């Protein structure tokens, strides 16, 4: 009877775990860029290294429980046993070697995957300025003179150099399948370098809670061929909406589940002024027009 009850409980537990895992998003383990691939390899290597200790411990726990069970009369009973040099050496040496291995691995990967480090490529990178808002993402292409809300596009095989800030509370810019995650902070600028190795429509999100609209603070990162990217740029430039300082006040107002928006032109000083307003007072209120810098 107890056996049937145990089997029934295990079945229910298995079904429950399956349902829970079915809702998991494993994009981090399905990377589509060189940075993401390196991060997945780091996760796998670290996990296998730690399992060198975990698996034997689990196995020995089960073996000991079975061998020294109360009903096993053949098990040796040694109540005065207290020390084994061989066991002590194994218990301390193996974990120490694993920790040293992980320390070297962490040191190397920390420098190799430095988000501020430009990616090695013969292709000229695309510059994108990212602004975290409530609860949306603004993307400015300074070299192209365009901007978008909640949609990011770039060619496959082309490095993307991000400069990131926030015009609200702290957020975290994250495209799981491309790798990297870095904070967006008001009055500060962080950097991130990513590249897509395959064409696709990838999910982007904020990985840092930022209020009631946080769960819908998502965007799409579209990696396409150079020709398709050029067509996308032409489509954005066909928009009648322009992102000057006055329009930015409206765009930056809090809003949930914001639709994708295109701006055919953008104030070239917008990103700088968003950062400067937290260091030099409210810059936007001091602007005479969309082409002026802060008052002296």
Buried (B, 14 or more C-beta within 10 A) or exposed (E): EEEEEEEEEEEEEEEEEEEEEEEEEEBBBEBBBBBBBBBBEBEEBBEEBBEEBEEEEEEEEEEEEEEEEEEEEEEEEEEEEEEEEEEEEEEEEEEEEBEEBBEEBEEEBEEEBEBEEEBEEEEEBBBBBBBBBBBBBBBBBBEBBBBBBBBBBBBBBBBBBBBBBBBBBBBBBBBBBBBBBBBBBBBBBBBBBBBBBEBBEBBBBBBBEBEEBBEBBBBBBBBBEEEBBEEBBEEBBEBEBBBBBEBBEEBBEEBBEBEEBBBBBBBEBBBBBBBBBBEEEEBBEBBEEBEEEBEE
